Amino acid sequence: MRPIVVPQLNANDNSCLIQNYYCAEGEFIHSGDLITTLETSKAAIDVECEADGYFYPAAKEQTDVKTGEVIAFV
C-alpha cells in the first residue's frame, strides 16, 4: 500500500482540514483521480492520487491533520 501524506501547503500553516473525500473506502481509483480537498487558513488544495489502487482512508473527514501525516492509503 502507498501512503497519502499531507504535503506542506504553505509556509504559514502546519495543519489543515480534510474537507471531504471524493471516493469511498475500498473503491478502486486511478492515478490522477481527485482524492480529497484540504483547507488551510488561506486556500483549499485538491489532492490527486499518484497511483492506481484501492482507497482506504486513515483520517476522517472534517478533521484537522498535520503536515506529513498519513491521511489515506492506496
mmCIF file of the N, C-alpha and C atoms, coordinates in Angstrom:
data_MODEL
# 
_entry.id   MODEL 
# 
loop_
_atom_site.group_PDB 
_atom_site.id 
_atom_site.type_symbol 
_atom_site.label_atom_id 
_atom_site.label_alt_id 
_atom_site.label_comp_id 
_atom_site.label_asym_id 
_atom_site.label_entity_id 
_atom_site.label_seq_id 
_atom_site.pdbx_PDB_ins_code 
_atom_site.Cartn_x 
_atom_site.Cartn_y 
_atom_site.Cartn_z 
_atom_site.occupancy 
_atom_site.B_iso_or_equiv 
_atom_site.pdbx_formal_charge 
_atom_site.auth_seq_id 
_atom_site.auth_comp_id 
_atom_site.auth_asym_id 
_atom_site.auth_atom_id 
_atom_site.pdbx_PDB_model_num 
ATOM 1   N N  . MET A 1 1  ? 0.841   -1.194 0.000   1.00 0.00 ? 1  MET A N  1 
ATOM 2   C CA . MET A 1 1  ? 0.000   0.000  0.000   1.00 0.00 ? 1  MET A CA 1 
ATOM 3   C C  . MET A 1 1  ? 0.876   1.243  0.000   1.00 0.00 ? 1  MET A C  1 
ATOM 4   N N  . ARG A 1 2  ? 0.410   2.238  -0.694  1.00 0.00 ? 2  ARG A N  1 
ATOM 5   C CA . ARG A 1 2  ? 1.137   3.505  -0.796  1.00 0.00 ? 2  ARG A CA 1 
ATOM 6   C C  . ARG A 1 2  ? 0.436   4.548  0.088   1.00 0.00 ? 2  ARG A C  1 
ATOM 7   N N  . PRO A 1 3  ? 1.170   5.176  1.022   1.00 0.00 ? 3  PRO A N  1 
ATOM 8   C CA . PRO A 1 3  ? 0.543   6.191  1.880   1.00 0.00 ? 3  PRO A CA 1 
ATOM 9   C C  . PRO A 1 3  ? 0.320   7.505  1.136   1.00 0.00 ? 3  PRO A C  1 
ATOM 10  N N  . ILE A 1 4  ? -0.744  8.186  1.494   1.00 0.00 ? 4  ILE A N  1 
ATOM 11  C CA . ILE A 1 4  ? -1.011  9.540  1.011   1.00 0.00 ? 4  ILE A CA 1 
ATOM 12  C C  . ILE A 1 4  ? -0.811  10.456 2.207   1.00 0.00 ? 4  ILE A C  1 
ATOM 13  N N  . VAL A 1 5  ? 0.162   11.349 2.114   1.00 0.00 ? 5  VAL A N  1 
ATOM 14  C CA . VAL A 1 5  ? 0.501   12.218 3.233   1.00 0.00 ? 5  VAL A CA 1 
ATOM 15  C C  . VAL A 1 5  ? 0.128   13.666 2.920   1.00 0.00 ? 5  VAL A C  1 
ATOM 16  N N  . VAL A 1 6  ? -0.096  14.423 3.976   1.00 0.00 ? 6  VAL A N  1 
ATOM 17  C CA . VAL A 1 6  ? -0.421  15.842 3.834   1.00 0.00 ? 6  VAL A CA 1 
ATOM 18  C C  . VAL A 1 6  ? 0.848   16.583 3.418   1.00 0.00 ? 6  VAL A C  1 
ATOM 19  N N  . PRO A 1 7  ? 0.825   17.237 2.261   1.00 0.00 ? 7  PRO A N  1 
ATOM 20  C CA . PRO A 1 7  ? 2.003   17.984 1.826   1.00 0.00 ? 7  PRO A CA 1 
ATOM 21  C C  . PRO A 1 7  ? 2.132   19.302 2.592   1.00 0.00 ? 7  PRO A C  1 
ATOM 22  N N  . GLN A 1 8  ? 3.311   19.916 2.518   1.00 0.00 ? 8  GLN A N  1 
ATOM 23  C CA . GLN A 1 8  ? 3.487   21.267 3.062   1.00 0.00 ? 8  GLN A CA 1 
ATOM 24  C C  . GLN A 1 8  ? 2.731   22.204 2.124   1.00 0.00 ? 8  GLN A C  1 
ATOM 25  N N  . LEU A 1 9  ? 1.623   22.743 2.583   1.00 0.00 ? 9  LEU A N  1 
ATOM 26  C CA . LEU A 1 9  ? 0.730   23.502 1.712   1.00 0.00 ? 9  LEU A CA 1 
ATOM 27  C C  . LEU A 1 9  ? 1.124   24.962 1.583   1.00 0.00 ? 9  LEU A C  1 
ATOM 28  N N  . ASN A 1 10 ? 1.673   25.531 2.643   1.00 0.00 ? 10 ASN A N  1 
ATOM 29  C CA . ASN A 1 10 ? 2.210   26.891 2.562   1.00 0.00 ? 10 ASN A CA 1 
ATOM 30  C C  . ASN A 1 10 ? 3.157   27.104 3.743   1.00 0.00 ? 10 ASN A C  1 
ATOM 31  N N  . ALA A 1 11 ? 3.840   28.220 3.752   1.00 0.00 ? 11 ALA A N  1 
ATOM 32  C CA . ALA A 1 11 ? 4.860   28.474 4.770   1.00 0.00 ? 11 ALA A CA 1 
ATOM 33  C C  . ALA A 1 11 ? 4.276   28.781 6.145   1.00 0.00 ? 11 ALA A C  1 
ATOM 34  N N  . ASN A 1 12 ? 3.003   29.177 6.208   1.00 0.00 ? 12 ASN A N  1 
ATOM 35  C CA . ASN A 1 12 ? 2.423   29.618 7.477   1.00 0.00 ? 12 ASN A CA 1 
ATOM 36  C C  . ASN A 1 12 ? 1.633   28.553 8.228   1.00 0.00 ? 12 ASN A C  1 
ATOM 37  N N  . ASP A 1 13 ? 1.193   27.498 7.544   1.00 0.00 ? 13 ASP A N  1 
ATOM 38  C CA . ASP A 1 13 ? 0.339   26.501 8.188   1.00 0.00 ? 13 ASP A CA 1 
ATOM 39  C C  . ASP A 1 13 ? 1.051   25.168 8.350   1.00 0.00 ? 13 ASP A C  1 
ATOM 40  N N  . ASN A 1 14 ? 0.921   24.586 9.540   1.00 0.00 ? 14 ASN A N  1 
ATOM 41  C CA . ASN A 1 14 ? 1.452   23.253 9.801   1.00 0.00 ? 14 ASN A CA 1 
ATOM 42  C C  . ASN A 1 14 ? 0.351   22.213 9.876   1.00 0.00 ? 14 ASN A C  1 
ATOM 43  N N  . SER A 1 15 ? -0.881  22.645 9.660   1.00 0.00 ? 15 SER A N  1 
ATOM 44  C CA . SER A 1 15 ? -2.006  21.716 9.668   1.00 0.00 ? 15 SER A CA 1 
ATOM 45  C C  . SER A 1 15 ? -3.073  22.228 8.704   1.00 0.00 ? 15 SER A C  1 
ATOM 46  N N  . CYS A 1 16 ? -4.045  21.353 8.432   1.00 0.00 ? 16 CYS A N  1 
ATOM 47  C CA . CYS A 1 16 ? -5.141  21.713 7.542   1.00 0.00 ? 16 CYS A CA 1 
ATOM 48  C C  . CYS A 1 16 ? -6.349  20.842 7.881   1.00 0.00 ? 16 CYS A C  1 
ATOM 49  N N  . LEU A 1 17 ? -7.462  21.132 7.259   1.00 0.00 ? 17 LEU A N  1 
ATOM 50  C CA . LEU A 1 17 ? -8.716  20.418 7.484   1.00 0.00 ? 17 LEU A CA 1 
ATOM 51  C C  . LEU A 1 17 ? -9.011  19.559 6.272   1.00 0.00 ? 17 LEU A C  1 
ATOM 52  N N  . ILE A 1 18 ? -9.351  18.288 6.511   1.00 0.00 ? 18 ILE A N  1 
ATOM 53  C CA . ILE A 1 18 ? -9.823  17.429 5.421   1.00 0.00 ? 18 ILE A CA 1 
ATOM 54  C C  . ILE A 1 18 ? -11.286 17.789 5.202   1.00 0.00 ? 18 ILE A C  1 
ATOM 55  N N  . GLN A 1 19 ? -11.584 18.440 4.085   1.00 0.00 ? 19 GLN A N  1 
ATOM 56  C CA . GLN A 1 19 ? -12.973 18.831 3.821   1.00 0.00 ? 19 GLN A CA 1 
ATOM 57  C C  . GLN A 1 19 ? -13.839 17.604 3.574   1.00 0.00 ? 19 GLN A C  1 
ATOM 58  N N  . ASN A 1 20 ? -13.470 16.819 2.561   1.00 0.00 ? 20 ASN A N  1 
ATOM 59  C CA . ASN A 1 20 ? -14.201 15.583 2.271   1.00 0.00 ? 20 ASN A CA 1 
ATOM 60  C C  . ASN A 1 20 ? -13.378 14.721 1.333   1.00 0.00 ? 20 ASN A C  1 
ATOM 61  N N  . TYR A 1 21 ? -13.749 13.441 1.275   1.00 0.00 ? 21 TYR A N  1 
ATOM 62  C CA . TYR A 1 21 ? -13.140 12.512 0.332   1.00 0.00 ? 21 TYR A CA 1 
ATOM 63  C C  . TYR A 1 21 ? -14.071 12.381 -0.867  1.00 0.00 ? 21 TYR A C  1 
ATOM 64  N N  . TYR A 1 22 ? -13.495 12.203 -2.039  1.00 0.00 ? 22 TYR A N  1 
ATOM 65  C CA . TYR A 1 22 ? -14.279 12.064 -3.261  1.00 0.00 ? 22 TYR A CA 1 
ATOM 66  C C  . TYR A 1 22 ? -14.388 10.617 -3.716  1.00 0.00 ? 22 TYR A C  1 
ATOM 67  N N  . CYS A 1 23 ? -13.908 9.694  -2.903  1.00 0.00 ? 23 CYS A N  1 
ATOM 68  C CA . CYS A 1 23 ? -14.015 8.273  -3.217  1.00 0.00 ? 23 CYS A CA 1 
ATOM 69  C C  . CYS A 1 23 ? -14.377 7.529  -1.933  1.00 0.00 ? 23 CYS A C  1 
ATOM 70  N N  . ALA A 1 24 ? -14.987 6.384  -2.109  1.00 0.00 ? 24 ALA A N  1 
ATOM 71  C CA . ALA A 1 24 ? -15.444 5.590  -0.965  1.00 0.00 ? 24 ALA A CA 1 
ATOM 72  C C  . ALA A 1 24 ? -14.354 4.606  -0.534  1.00 0.00 ? 24 ALA A C  1 
ATOM 73  N N  . GLU A 1 25 ? -14.399 4.201  0.710   1.00 0.00 ? 25 GLU A N  1 
ATOM 74  C CA . GLU A 1 25 ? -13.451 3.215  1.214   1.00 0.00 ? 25 GLU A CA 1 
ATOM 75  C C  . GLU A 1 25 ? -13.564 1.934  0.400   1.00 0.00 ? 25 GLU A C  1 
ATOM 76  N N  . GLY A 1 26 ? -12.416 1.430  -0.041  1.00 0.00 ? 26 GLY A N  1 
ATOM 77  C CA . GLY A 1 26 ? -12.385 0.201  -0.824  1.00 0.00 ? 26 GLY A CA 1 
ATOM 78  C C  . GLY A 1 26 ? -12.612 0.397  -2.315  1.00 0.00 ? 26 GLY A C  1 
ATOM 79  N N  . GLU A 1 27 ? -12.882 1.624  -2.737  1.00 0.00 ? 27 GLU A N  1 
ATOM 80  C CA . GLU A 1 27 ? -13.122 1.914  -4.148  1.00 0.00 ? 27 GLU A CA 1 
ATOM 81  C C  . GLU A 1 27 ? -11.810 1.897  -4.930  1.00 0.00 ? 27 GLU A C  1 
ATOM 82  N N  . PHE A 1 28 ? -11.840 1.328  -6.141  1.00 0.00 ? 28 PHE A N  1 
ATOM 83  C CA . PHE A 1 28 ? -10.658 1.345  -6.992  1.00 0.00 ? 28 PHE A CA 1 
ATOM 84  C C  . PHE A 1 28 ? -10.563 2.717  -7.641  1.00 0.00 ? 28 PHE A C  1 
ATOM 85  N N  . ILE A 1 29 ? -9.397  3.362  -7.487  1.00 0.00 ? 29 ILE A N  1 
ATOM 86  C CA . ILE A 1 29 ? -9.192  4.683  -8.079  1.00 0.00 ? 29 ILE A CA 1 
ATOM 87  C C  . ILE A 1 29 ? -7.956  4.651  -8.969  1.00 0.00 ? 29 ILE A C  1 
ATOM 88  N N  . HIS A 1 30 ? -7.863  5.634  -9.851  1.00 0.00 ? 30 HIS A N  1 
ATOM 89  C CA . HIS A 1 30 ? -6.783  5.695  -10.828 1.00 0.00 ? 30 HIS A CA 1 
ATOM 90  C C  . HIS A 1 30 ? -5.869  6.879  -10.561 1.00 0.00 ? 30 HIS A C  1 
ATOM 91  N N  . SER A 1 31 ? -4.663  6.776  -11.045 1.00 0.00 ? 31 SER A N  1 
ATOM 92  C CA . SER A 1 31 ? -3.713  7.884  -10.969 1.00 0.00 ? 31 SER A CA 1 
ATOM 93  C C  . SER A 1 31 ? -4.345  9.121  -11.588 1.00 0.00 ? 31 SER A C  1 
ATOM 94  N N  . GLY A 1 32 ? -4.280  10.238 -10.880 1.00 0.00 ? 32 GLY A N  1 
ATOM 95  C CA . GLY A 1 32 ? -4.868  11.486 -11.347 1.00 0.00 ? 32 GLY A CA 1 
ATOM 96  C C  . GLY A 1 32 ? -6.266  11.745 -10.833 1.00 0.00 ? 32 GLY A C  1 
ATOM 97  N N  . ASP A 1 33 ? -6.911  10.727 -10.242 1.00 0.00 ? 33 ASP A N  1 
ATOM 98  C CA . ASP A 1 33 ? -8.245  10.930 -9.658  1.00 0.00 ? 33 ASP A CA 1 
ATOM 99  C C  . ASP A 1 33 ? -8.143  11.842 -8.442  1.00 0.00 ? 33 ASP A C  1 
ATOM 100 N N  . LEU A 1 34 ? -9.142  12.664 -8.252  1.00 0.00 ? 34 LEU A N  1 
ATOM 101 C CA . LEU A 1 34 ? -9.201  13.550 -7.094  1.00 0.00 ? 34 LEU A CA 1 
ATOM 102 C C  . LEU A 1 34 ? -9.567  12.735 -5.854  1.00 0.00 ? 34 LEU A C  1 
ATOM 103 N N  . ILE A 1 35 ? -8.742  12.857 -4.804  1.00 0.00 ? 35 ILE A N  1 
ATOM 104 C CA . ILE A 1 35 ? -8.976  12.103 -3.568  1.00 0.00 ? 35 ILE A CA 1 
ATOM 105 C C  . ILE A 1 35 ? -9.700  12.950 -2.529  1.00 0.00 ? 35 ILE A C  1 
ATOM 106 N N  . THR A 1 36 ? -9.183  14.137 -2.273  1.00 0.00 ? 36 THR A N  1 
ATOM 107 C CA . THR A 1 36 ? -9.736  14.977 -1.216  1.00 0.00 ? 36 THR A CA 1 
ATOM 108 C C  . THR A 1 36 ? -9.387  16.439 -1.469  1.00 0.00 ? 36 THR A C  1 
ATOM 109 N N  . THR A 1 37 ? -10.023 17.310 -0.705  1.00 0.00 ? 37 THR A N  1 
ATOM 110 C CA . THR A 1 37 ? -9.664  18.722 -0.676  1.00 0.00 ? 37 THR A CA 1 
ATOM 111 C C  . THR A 1 37 ? -9.223  19.062 0.739   1.00 0.00 ? 37 THR A C  1 
ATOM 112 N N  . LEU A 1 38 ? -8.046  19.676 0.843   1.00 0.00 ? 38 LEU A N  1 
ATOM 113 C CA . LEU A 1 38 ? -7.509  20.099 2.129   1.00 0.00 ? 38 LEU A CA 1 
ATOM 114 C C  . LEU A 1 38 ? -7.646  21.609 2.230   1.00 0.00 ? 38 LEU A C  1 
ATOM 115 N N  . GLU A 1 39 ? -8.098  22.090 3.379   1.00 0.00 ? 39 GLU A N  1 
ATOM 116 C CA . GLU A 1 39 ? -8.317  23.522 3.574   1.00 0.00 ? 39 GLU A CA 1 
ATOM 117 C C  . GLU A 1 39 ? -7.349  24.077 4.607   1.00 0.00 ? 39 GLU A C  1 
ATOM 118 N N  . THR A 1 40 ? -6.616  25.115 4.216   1.00 0.00 ? 40 THR A N  1 
ATOM 119 C CA . THR A 1 40 ? -5.733  25.825 5.139   1.00 0.00 ? 40 THR A CA 1 
ATOM 120 C C  . THR A 1 40 ? -6.405  27.143 5.510   1.00 0.00 ? 40 THR A C  1 
ATOM 121 N N  . SER A 1 41 ? -5.689  27.967 6.250   1.00 0.00 ? 41 SER A N  1 
ATOM 122 C CA . SER A 1 41 ? -6.252  29.264 6.625   1.00 0.00 ? 41 SER A CA 1 
ATOM 123 C C  . SER A 1 41 ? -6.386  30.196 5.429   1.00 0.00 ? 41 SER A C  1 
ATOM 124 N N  . LYS A 1 42 ? -5.703  29.884 4.327   1.00 0.00 ? 42 LYS A N  1 
ATOM 125 C CA . LYS A 1 42 ? -5.694  30.785 3.176   1.00 0.00 ? 42 LYS A CA 1 
ATOM 126 C C  . LYS A 1 42 ? -6.222  30.184 1.879   1.00 0.00 ? 42 LYS A C  1 
ATOM 127 N N  . ALA A 1 43 ? -6.290  28.850 1.770   1.00 0.00 ? 43 ALA A N  1 
ATOM 128 C CA . ALA A 1 43 ? -6.657  28.255 0.490   1.00 0.00 ? 43 ALA A CA 1 
ATOM 129 C C  . ALA A 1 43 ? -7.203  26.845 0.665   1.00 0.00 ? 43 ALA A C  1 
ATOM 130 N N  . ALA A 1 44 ? -7.829  26.355 -0.384  1.00 0.00 ? 44 ALA A N  1 
ATOM 131 C CA . ALA A 1 44 ? -8.263  24.958 -0.464  1.00 0.00 ? 44 ALA A CA 1 
ATOM 132 C C  . ALA A 1 44 ? -7.449  24.302 -1.569  1.00 0.00 ? 44 ALA A C  1 
ATOM 133 N N  . ILE A 1 45 ? -6.859  23.143 -1.262  1.00 0.00 ? 45 ILE A N  1 
ATOM 134 C CA . ILE A 1 45 ? -5.975  22.462 -2.196  1.00 0.00 ? 45 ILE A CA 1 
ATOM 135 C C  . ILE A 1 45 ? -6.512  21.063 -2.468  1.00 0.00 ? 45 ILE A C  1 
ATOM 136 N N  . ASP A 1 46 ? -6.634  20.712 -3.753  1.00 0.00 ? 46 ASP A N  1 
ATOM 137 C CA . ASP A 1 46 ? -7.069  19.381 -4.142  1.00 0.00 ? 46 ASP A CA 1 
ATOM 138 C C  . ASP A 1 46 ? -5.881  18.430 -4.142  1.00 0.00 ? 46 ASP A C  1 
ATOM 139 N N  . VAL A 1 47 ? -6.097  17.210 -3.649  1.00 0.00 ? 47 VAL A N  1 
ATOM 140 C CA . VAL A 1 47 ? -5.060  16.178 -3.626  1.00 0.00 ? 47 VAL A CA 1 
ATOM 141 C C  . VAL A 1 47 ? -5.478  15.074 -4.590  1.00 0.00 ? 47 VAL A C  1 
ATOM 142 N N  . GLU A 1 48 ? -4.582  14.758 -5.536  1.00 0.00 ? 48 GLU A N  1 
ATOM 143 C CA . GLU A 1 48 ? -4.855  13.718 -6.520  1.00 0.00 ? 48 GLU A CA 1 
ATOM 144 C C  . GLU A 1 48 ? -4.081  12.450 -6.191  1.00 0.00 ? 48 GLU A C  1 
ATOM 145 N N  . CYS A 1 49 ? -4.619  11.337 -6.656  1.00 0.00 ? 49 CYS A N  1 
ATOM 146 C CA . CYS A 1 49 ? -3.983  10.038 -6.478  1.00 0.00 ? 49 CYS A CA 1 
ATOM 147 C C  . CYS A 1 49 ? -2.759  9.949  -7.390  1.00 0.00 ? 49 CYS A C  1 
ATOM 148 N N  . GLU A 1 50 ? -1.693  9.331  -6.904  1.00 0.00 ? 50 GLU A N  1 
ATOM 149 C CA . GLU A 1 50 ? -0.469  9.204  -7.691  1.00 0.00 ? 50 GLU A CA 1 
ATOM 150 C C  . GLU A 1 50 ? -0.282  7.817  -8.284  1.00 0.00 ? 50 GLU A C  1 
ATOM 151 N N  . ALA A 1 51 ? -1.181  6.871  -7.948  1.00 0.00 ? 51 ALA A N  1 
ATOM 152 C CA . ALA A 1 51 ? -1.065  5.509  -8.473  1.00 0.00 ? 51 ALA A CA 1 
ATOM 153 C C  . ALA A 1 51 ? -2.442  4.853  -8.468  1.00 0.00 ? 51 ALA A C  1 
ATOM 154 N N  . ASP A 1 52 ? -2.627  3.870  -9.328  1.00 0.00 ? 52 ASP A N  1 
ATOM 155 C CA . ASP A 1 52 ? -3.870  3.102  -9.329  1.00 0.00 ? 52 ASP A CA 1 
ATOM 156 C C  . ASP A 1 52 ? -3.913  2.203  -8.099  1.00 0.00 ? 52 ASP A C  1 
ATOM 157 N N  . GLY A 1 53 ? -5.109  2.005  -7.539  1.00 0.00 ? 53 GLY A N  1 
ATOM 158 C CA . GLY A 1 53 ? -5.254  1.094  -6.418  1.00 0.00 ? 53 GLY A CA 1 
ATOM 159 C C  . GLY A 1 53 ? -6.560  1.313  -5.686  1.00 0.00 ? 53 GLY A C  1 
ATOM 160 N N  . TYR A 1 54 ? -6.722  0.606  -4.585  1.00 0.00 ? 54 TYR A N  1 
ATOM 161 C CA . TYR A 1 54 ? -7.928  0.702  -3.761  1.00 0.00 ? 54 TYR A CA 1 
ATOM 162 C C  . TYR A 1 54 ? -7.709  1.733  -2.657  1.00 0.00 ? 54 TYR A C  1 
ATOM 163 N N  . PHE A 1 55 ? -8.720  2.547  -2.420  1.00 0.00 ? 55 PHE A N  1 
ATOM 164 C CA . PHE A 1 55 ? -8.626  3.665  -1.480  1.00 0.00 ? 55 PHE A CA 1 
ATOM 165 C C  . PHE A 1 55 ? -9.057  3.251  -0.083  1.00 0.00 ? 55 PHE A C  1 
ATOM 166 N N  . TYR A 1 56 ? -8.215  3.573  0.904   1.00 0.00 ? 56 TYR A N  1 
ATOM 167 C CA . TYR A 1 56 ? -8.523  3.316  2.318   1.00 0.00 ? 56 TYR A CA 1 
ATOM 168 C C  . TYR A 1 56 ? -8.150  4.548  3.142   1.00 0.00 ? 56 TYR A C  1 
ATOM 169 N N  . PRO A 1 57 ? -9.142  5.276  3.664   1.00 0.00 ? 57 PRO A N  1 
ATOM 170 C CA . PRO A 1 57 ? -8.838  6.470  4.464   1.00 0.00 ? 57 PRO A CA 1 
ATOM 171 C C  . PRO A 1 57 ? -8.245  6.094  5.818   1.00 0.00 ? 57 PRO A C  1 
ATOM 172 N N  . ALA A 1 58 ? -7.330  6.923  6.306   1.00 0.00 ? 58 ALA A N  1 
ATOM 173 C CA . ALA A 1 58 ? -6.728  6.729  7.624   1.00 0.00 ? 58 ALA A CA 1 
ATOM 174 C C  . ALA A 1 58 ? -7.126  7.855  8.577   1.00 0.00 ? 58 ALA A C  1 
ATOM 175 N N  . ALA A 1 59 ? -7.749  8.899  8.053   1.00 0.00 ? 59 ALA A N  1 
ATOM 176 C CA . ALA A 1 59 ? -8.235  10.028 8.851   1.00 0.00 ? 59 ALA A CA 1 
ATOM 177 C C  . ALA A 1 59 ? -9.662  10.340 8.400   1.00 0.00 ? 59 ALA A C  1 
ATOM 178 N N  . LYS A 1 60 ? -10.461 10.839 9.301   1.00 0.00 ? 60 LYS A N  1 
ATOM 179 C CA . LYS A 1 60 ? -11.857 11.132 9.000   1.00 0.00 ? 60 LYS A CA 1 
ATOM 180 C C  . LYS A 1 60 ? -12.018 12.502 8.338   1.00 0.00 ? 60 LYS A C  1 
ATOM 181 N N  . GLU A 1 61 ? -13.095 12.637 7.581   1.00 0.00 ? 61 GLU A N  1 
ATOM 182 C CA . GLU A 1 61 ? -13.452 13.933 7.016   1.00 0.00 ? 61 GLU A CA 1 
ATOM 183 C C  . GLU A 1 61 ? -13.727 14.919 8.137   1.00 0.00 ? 61 GLU A C  1 
ATOM 184 N N  . GLN A 1 62 ? -13.506 16.201 7.840   1.00 0.00 ? 62 GLN A N  1 
ATOM 185 C CA . GLN A 1 62 ? -13.748 17.295 8.777   1.00 0.00 ? 62 GLN A CA 1 
ATOM 186 C C  . GLN A 1 62 ? -12.877 17.218 10.029  1.00 0.00 ? 62 GLN A C  1 
ATOM 187 N N  . THR A 1 63 ? -11.665 16.644 9.882   1.00 0.00 ? 63 THR A N  1 
ATOM 188 C CA . THR A 1 63 ? -10.706 16.627 10.984  1.00 0.00 ? 63 THR A CA 1 
ATOM 189 C C  . THR A 1 63 ? -9.456  17.391 10.581  1.00 0.00 ? 63 THR A C  1 
ATOM 190 N N  . ASP A 1 64 ? -8.783  17.949 11.577  1.00 0.00 ? 64 ASP A N  1 
ATOM 191 C CA . ASP A 1 64 ? -7.520  18.634 11.350  1.00 0.00 ? 64 ASP A CA 1 
ATOM 192 C C  . ASP A 1 64 ? -6.404  17.607 11.296  1.00 0.00 ? 64 ASP A C  1 
ATOM 193 N N  . VAL A 1 65 ? -5.510  17.769 10.332  1.00 0.00 ? 65 VAL A N  1 
ATOM 194 C CA . VAL A 1 65 ? -4.351  16.892 10.182  1.00 0.00 ? 65 VAL A CA 1 
ATOM 195 C C  . VAL A 1 65 ? -3.103  17.745 10.024  1.00 0.00 ? 65 VAL A C  1 
ATOM 196 N N  . LYS A 1 66 ? -1.973  17.204 10.424  1.00 0.00 ? 66 LYS A N  1 
ATOM 197 C CA . LYS A 1 66 ? -0.715  17.943 10.377  1.00 0.00 ? 66 LYS A CA 1 
ATOM 198 C C  . LYS A 1 66 ? 0.058   17.614 9.096   1.00 0.00 ? 66 LYS A C  1 
ATOM 199 N N  . THR A 1 67 ? 0.903   18.538 8.684   1.00 0.00 ? 67 THR A N  1 
ATOM 200 C CA . THR A 1 67 ? 1.784   18.333 7.546   1.00 0.00 ? 67 THR A CA 1 
ATOM 201 C C  . THR A 1 67 ? 2.613   17.073 7.780   1.00 0.00 ? 67 THR A C  1 
ATOM 202 N N  . GLY A 1 68 ? 2.672   16.176 6.784   1.00 0.00 ? 68 GLY A N  1 
ATOM 203 C CA . GLY A 1 68 ? 3.416   14.935 6.898   1.00 0.00 ? 68 GLY A CA 1 
ATOM 204 C C  . GLY A 1 68 ? 2.618   13.763 7.430   1.00 0.00 ? 68 GLY A C  1 
ATOM 205 N N  . GLU A 1 69 ? 1.400   14.024 7.913   1.00 0.00 ? 69 GLU A N  1 
ATOM 206 C CA . GLU A 1 69 ? 0.554   12.966 8.464   1.00 0.00 ? 69 GLU A CA 1 
ATOM 207 C C  . GLU A 1 69 ? -0.063  12.126 7.340   1.00 0.00 ? 69 GLU A C  1 
ATOM 208 N N  . VAL A 1 70 ? -0.157  10.815 7.561   1.00 0.00 ? 70 VAL A N  1 
ATOM 209 C CA . VAL A 1 70 ? -0.808  9.925  6.594   1.00 0.00 ? 70 VAL A CA 1 
ATOM 210 C C  . VAL A 1 70 ? -2.313  10.072 6.745   1.00 0.00 ? 70 VAL A C  1 
ATOM 211 N N  . ILE A 1 71 ? -2.989  10.392 5.624   1.00 0.00 ? 71 ILE A N  1 
ATOM 212 C CA . ILE A 1 71 ? -4.448  10.541 5.676   1.00 0.00 ? 71 ILE A CA 1 
ATOM 213 C C  . ILE A 1 71 ? -5.186  9.407  4.988   1.00 0.00 ? 71 ILE A C  1 
ATOM 214 N N  . ALA A 1 72 ? -4.453  8.632  4.152   1.00 0.00 ? 72 ALA A N  1 
ATOM 215 C CA . ALA A 1 72 ? -5.087  7.514  3.445   1.00 0.00 ? 72 ALA A CA 1 
ATOM 216 C C  . ALA A 1 72 ? -4.010  6.617  2.846   1.00 0.00 ? 72 ALA A C  1 
ATOM 217 N N  . PHE A 1 73 ? -4.457  5.467  2.340   1.00 0.00 ? 73 PHE A N  1 
ATOM 218 C CA . PHE A 1 73 ? -3.589  4.530  1.637   1.00 0.00 ? 73 PHE A CA 1 
ATOM 219 C C  . PHE A 1 73 ? -4.245  4.141  0.329   1.00 0.00 ? 73 PHE A C  1 
ATOM 220 N N  . VAL A 1 74 ? -3.436  3.895  -0.688  1.00 0.00 ? 74 VAL A N  1 
ATOM 221 C CA . VAL A 1 74 ? -3.920  3.376  -1.972  1.00 0.00 ? 74 VAL A CA 1 
ATOM 222 C C  . VAL A 1 74 ? -3.106  2.139  -2.271  1.00 0.00 ? 74 VAL A C  1 
# 
